[in-house]
């Protein structure tokens, strides 16, 4: 019992010392000994033996964290606002993620009432953090991994070359190459289980970053050559496309000063990158080019109207 009591006191002392250092304080051995009710020799031993793996240095008669490692409470209004936004975004990522984020942000954020509210509707991945850590490790090491992947009610054993963890429309995916044929695929992360990292590495043969940057949703395909889509947007909704472009490739080519309508173009690699957006904004948007996309939208609407008619 005495050993555990001494261990608890040591752990508490080291935790407090590290917290003070990370918050930018310069610490005196004598003052710390008085604070903890112990000898200066004990505190000196903490620094010389137990805290050597941390980036701390002696500055005169005091100890401090090396420049670039300590974390100070922010006073800048702009920086505080950025942290408020980050904190609110973290709340949309699930309870476990949010709690960890709040703990980290509390070290640098002044505890004022936040004026920020967000409702991003992002999938809760708190229960998948262990899997995400393994996937991240495999990506950084460029290691092939195997896992079970649930499709419907059936689990499949797959092997992949993991490339990126991506979020599209609130859902989390693993973007990876199938280890059998190097075909790019996307896997819903919460449908992945039983991850094993193999002692086999791979080389990334294709640049994924540019494709991800221009992708509208998870339907993007790096195997396809991007093609242009031209849309006419009614003045009723034009402001939304001006405030938030559909993709990085969006270009507004003309704006009608009479009714506020506009014409825009963008590049996609798969029709399903743009079809959900078009259907969402009907009847205030229409396809100008390409013709095959216009016909596909018309067919989708006709099928919908047919189903509604049959139901009545």
N, C-alpha and C positions, 0 to 999 in steps of 0.2 A: 504493500500500500504506500509506503514511504517513497519507493522508486517511482511509482506512477504519479505521486504528488509532485515530486521534483521534476519529472518529465513535463507535466502539465504547466508548471511555472515557467520552465524553459521555453516551451512552445509559445506560451502567451507572450513572454518577453521578446522573443524573436519576431513574432507577428507584429507586435506594436512597433518595434524598431524599424522593420521593413516598411510598415505603413507610413511612418514619419519620414523615412528617407524618400519613398516614392512621391510623397507630397511636397518634397523640396526642402525639408528641414536639414540644417546642419546640427549634428548631435555631439554633445560633450559626454565623455565617459563618466565623469563625476556626476553630472546632472542626471544621467540615466540610472546610475547606481542609487542615487537618492530617491528617484521616482519609483524604482522597483524594490527598494529596501534590501539591496544586496551589495556585495563588495565591488570595487572598481576592477579587481582582478577577474571576477566572473564576467562582467560586461566586456572587458578587454578580450577575454577568451572567446566571447560570442563573435566578435569582429575578426579575430585572428584565425579561428578554427571553423566556426559554424556558418559564417556568412561569406566565405571566400568565393563562392560561386556566383555571387551577385556583383553587378558593376558598381561597386562602392570604392571610394578613395579617401585617404586621409588628407585633409586640408588644414595645415597647422596643427592645432590640438583637437580638431573636430573631424567627424566623419560625415561624408555626404555622398549622394548618388552622382555618378558621372554625368556630365552634360549630355542631354538628349535622352536620358533614361527616366529622370524624375517626372512626375505628373503633378501639375499645379492646378488648383481651382481656377477656372476661367473667369475673367472679369469683363471681357469684350462682349458687347451686346450681340455683334454679328456671330461670333463663335458660339455664344450661348444659344442663339436661335438655331444654328446648324445642329447642335447637340439635341435640342428639343425635338427637331424633326427626326433625327436618327432614333431617338427614344420612342417616338410615336410610331415610326415604321416598324421597330422591333416588336411592338405590342401586337402587330398584325401577323407575326410569324409563329405564334403559339406561346403557351405559358412557359415552358422550359427555356426556350430561346429568349423570351422577354425578360425572365428573371436574371439570366446570366448577363444580358445586355445592360440591365439596370444596375447590376452590381459593378460592372466595369465603368459605366458612365458616371456613377455616383462619385468616383474618384476624381473626376475632372469637372463635374457639373455642379454649379451652385444650386441648392435645393429650393428654387423659387417655383411658384405655380406656373405650369407651362400654358402658354396661350395657343398651342398647336393641337389640332385634332386631325387624325387621318383615319380613313376607312378604305384600306387597300384590298380587302378580301383575298388575302394570301393564304394558301394552304398551310395548316399547322404541321410543322415537321419536327416538333419537339420530341416525339417518340422515335424518330429516325436519326437522331444526332450521332449515335454510335456508328450506324451504317455510313452516314455522310463523312464521318472522320476517316473511316476505312477507304471510302471512295476517293477522298481528297488525297490520302496517302498514296494510293495507287496511281492517281493522276500525276502527282509530283515525281514519283519514282519511275513513271512510264512502265508500270507493271501490269501484265494481264491479270484479270480477276475472273473468278467464277462465282455464280450466285444462282439462287432460285428466283424466277420471275413469274409472277401470277398474272395470267391472262384469263379473265373471266373467273371460272372456278378451278382452273387447272394450272398447276405449277410446273414450270419448265426449267431445266438446268441449262444455263447458258454460259458462254465464255465471251468476254468482251475486252477491247482495248479502250479504257476510259479516257475521255478527252476533256470534258467540261461538265460542271454542274450548272444547269441553267434554269431560270424561272421564266415561264411564259404564261401570261394571262392568269397569274396567281398560282400556277401548279409547278412543282419542282420535278426536273427531269435530269437523267444522266444521258449526256450525248456521248456516244461511243461507237467504235467500229466493231462489227461482229468478227470475232477472232477466226472464224472459219473462212470467210470470204472478203473481209475488209469492206463490207457494205456499211455505210453510215446509218445508225439507228438511234432512236430516242426511247428511253425507258423511264416510266413513272417511278420515281425514287421510293415512294411508300409501298410500291408493289414488289420491291426487291428485298430479299432476305438471304440469310446464310452466306454472307460474303466471305470469300477466301482469296487472299492475294497470293498469286503464284510467283515462283522464282523464275519468271520469264519476262523479259522486257521487250518493248517494241519501239519502233521509230515512227514518229508522226510524219506521214507522207503528204498530208494536205493541210493547207492553212485554213483553220476553222474560224479564226477570230473575225475575219472580214465578213464571212457569211452570217455569223451570229449578230454582228453589228447591224446588218441590213435586214435581218429576218423580222417578219411581222409576228409570226407565231411559230409553234413547234412544227408546222408543216414544211418549213424550209428544206431544201434539198441541194447539197453542194455538188451533186453529180449533174444537175441540170444547168444549162446556160440561162442566166437571167433574161427575162423578156419584159417588155414595157406594157403597162396598163395605163389607159387614159380614161379618166372619169369626169363626168359633169356633176357638180354639186350644187343643189338648190340653195338660194340665198338664205333660206330658213335655218339651215344647219352649217353654212359655210364657215361661220366663226369657230366652230369646234375643230375643223381641219386646219385652221390658221393657228389656233392656240396650241394644238397638239398634233403634229404631223403623224400620218399613218406609219411611216417608216423613215429611216435616215435618207432614203433615196427620193422621198417626195419632193416634187418641184411644182409650184403653182405657176402655170403658164399664162393665165389670163384671169382677170376679174371684171365682171360686168358691173359698171357703175350704176346702171339703172335698177337692177333687181338684186345686186349683191352676190349673184351666183358666180361660181368660179370653175375653172378647168384645171385639173392637176394630173401629173403623171408620176409613176413610180415603177420600180423594178421588182419583180417577184420571180421565184423559182418553181412555184407550185400554185395551181389555181386556188387551193384551199387556204393559201395565205391571205387572200383578199375576199373570197366569197362570203365568209361570215360577216365581215365589215359591211359589204354591200347589202346583204340581207337585213342587217341590223338597221340600216338607215333608209330602207325603202319606205315610201316612194320618192324620197327626196334626193336620190342619187341614181345615176344611170351610167352604164358602160358605153364608152365611145369606141374604144379599141382594147383588145382584139375582138374580132367577130365571134370566135368560138366561145369566149368567156361570156359575151352578151347572150348567146344562145343557151349556154348552161344556166345562167340566171333565170332566163325566161322559162326554161324547162322545170327548174326547181319551184318557181312560183306556180306554174300550171299544175304540177303534181300536188302542191299544197292545197290549192283551190279545189282540185278534184277530190282529195281526201275529205276536206271539209264538207263538200257537197254530198258525198256518199254517207257521211255521218248523220246528216240531217234528213 
